[in-house]
Structures are given as structure tokens and as C-alpha cells.
């Protein structure tokens, strides 16, 4: 009998310690735990991102995709001579769009590191 009682006490005591305490409350409401926000990465300026595209092999789809990520294409039927880099998005053909982006990206001054 003692062995059974001792066995029951040994098995039940860890269960009693494992029970969690109720969460702390203030004014009858439970406290909230607020996690600190992770700092957001500062986006790179457009000239720096364009120069990064120049490091990709010339005349490739990957370089065009890099430029298109900065300036999404918006094709138009008739495209006048581009005056700004954003005008390059109007070209329907990938080669024309790539040449336009290259011309503007190559004119940018090198960013200090």
C-alpha cells in the first residue's frame, strides 16, 4: 500500500509543478507582450540600383529584368526619343528597352562606397 501511495505521489508531483501560472493581469485584463519591431532595410537609391544592373552581363535578359524591377515596363505604340530614364518603360521590344536603360545607367556618376 505504501509503495502504491509513494508511486502515486511521485507521478503526480511533476504534473503539479508543470502547471502554468495564470498570466499577470492589470485591471482584470491580461498583459500583452509586445515584440520589438525589426528595423526595415533602407532601400537603395535608384542610381545605385541601376549601377548594380550594369554589373550583369550586357545584352542579357537578366540585366533587362534588373532594370524592369526598378522601372516596370509600360509599353506604348509610339515612343518618342527618351528624355528621362522613366521613358524607357514605353518600349515594347526588350532590346530597345535594354539599350535605353543602358544609355542612362552608363551616364551616372559612380557612387562612393
C-alpha positions as CSV (number, residue, x, y, z in Angstrom):
1,X,0.0,0.0,0.0
2,X,2.8,2.4,0.9
3,X,4.5,1.6,-2.4
4,X,1.4,2.4,-4.4
5,X,0.9,5.7,-2.4
6,X,4.5,6.6,-2.9
7,X,4.3,5.8,-6.6
8,X,1.1,8.0,-7.0
9,X,2.8,10.9,-5.2
10,X,5.9,10.6,-7.3
11,X,3.9,10.6,-10.6
12,X,1.6,13.4,-9.6
13,X,4.1,15.8,-8.2
14,X,5.8,16.7,-11.5
15,X,2.4,17.3,-13.0
16,X,1.7,19.8,-10.3
17,X,4.9,21.6,-11.0
18,X,4.3,21.6,-14.7
19,X,1.1,23.5,-14.5
20,X,1.5,27.1,-15.7
21,X,0.6,30.1,-13.6
22,X,-2.2,32.3,-15.0
23,X,-0.9,35.3,-16.9
24,X,-0.5,38.5,-14.9
25,X,-3.3,41.0,-15.2
26,X,-3.8,44.7,-14.8
27,X,-7.3,45.9,-14.0
28,X,-8.7,42.4,-14.8
29,X,-7.2,42.4,-18.3
30,X,-4.2,40.2,-19.2
31,X,-0.9,41.9,-20.0
32,X,0.2,41.9,-23.7
33,X,3.7,41.1,-24.7
34,X,4.9,43.4,-27.5
35,X,7.8,42.2,-29.6
36,X,10.2,44.8,-30.8
37,X,9.9,45.6,-34.5
38,X,12.7,44.6,-36.8
39,X,14.3,47.6,-38.4
40,X,13.4,47.8,-42.1
41,X,16.2,47.8,-44.6
42,X,16.7,51.3,-46.1
43,X,16.0,51.0,-49.9
44,X,18.9,51.8,-52.1
45,X,18.7,55.0,-54.3
46,X,17.7,54.4,-57.9
47,X,21.1,55.4,-59.3
48,X,22.9,52.8,-57.1
49,X,20.4,50.1,-58.1
50,X,20.8,51.0,-61.8
51,X,24.6,50.8,-61.5
52,X,24.2,47.4,-59.9
53,X,22.4,46.3,-63.0
54,X,25.4,47.2,-65.1
55,X,27.4,44.5,-63.3
56,X,25.2,41.9,-65.0
57,X,26.4,40.7,-68.5
58,X,25.4,43.1,-71.2
59,X,22.6,42.3,-73.7
60,X,21.1,39.7,-71.4
61,X,17.6,39.0,-70.2
62,X,18.9,39.1,-66.6
63,X,20.1,42.7,-67.0
64,X,16.8,43.8,-68.5
65,X,14.9,42.0,-65.7
66,X,17.1,44.0,-63.2
67,X,16.1,47.3,-64.9
68,X,12.5,46.2,-65.2
69,X,12.4,45.6,-61.4
70,X,13.3,49.3,-60.9
71,X,11.1,50.6,-63.6
72,X,8.2,48.3,-64.6
73,X,7.5,48.4,-68.4
74,X,4.5,50.3,-69.7
75,X,4.6,49.7,-73.5
76,X,3.2,52.3,-75.8
77,X,2.5,52.2,-79.6
78,X,4.6,55.2,-80.5
79,X,7.7,56.1,-78.4
80,X,9.3,59.5,-78.7
81,X,13.1,59.9,-78.0
82,X,13.5,59.3,-74.3
83,X,14.4,62.3,-72.3
84,X,14.3,60.6,-68.9
85,X,15.1,57.1,-67.7
86,X,11.4,56.5,-66.9
87,X,10.7,57.0,-70.7
88,X,12.5,53.7,-71.3
89,X,9.5,51.8,-69.9
90,X,7.5,52.7,-73.0
91,X,9.5,50.5,-75.4
92,X,7.7,47.3,-76.4
93,X,10.8,45.4,-77.6
94,X,13.2,44.1,-75.0
95,X,16.3,45.1,-77.0
96,X,15.1,48.7,-77.3
97,X,14.3,48.9,-73.6
98,X,17.6,47.5,-72.6
99,X,19.6,49.9,-74.8
100,X,17.6,52.8,-73.4
101,X,18.3,51.8,-69.8
102,X,22.0,51.2,-70.6
103,X,22.4,54.6,-72.1
104,X,21.1,56.3,-68.9
105,X,22.9,54.0,-66.4
106,X,26.3,54.5,-68.1
107,X,26.0,58.2,-67.8
108,X,25.5,58.1,-64.0
109,X,28.5,59.1,-61.8
110,X,29.9,56.4,-59.7
111,X,28.5,56.3,-56.2
112,X,31.0,56.5,-53.3
113,X,31.4,53.2,-51.4
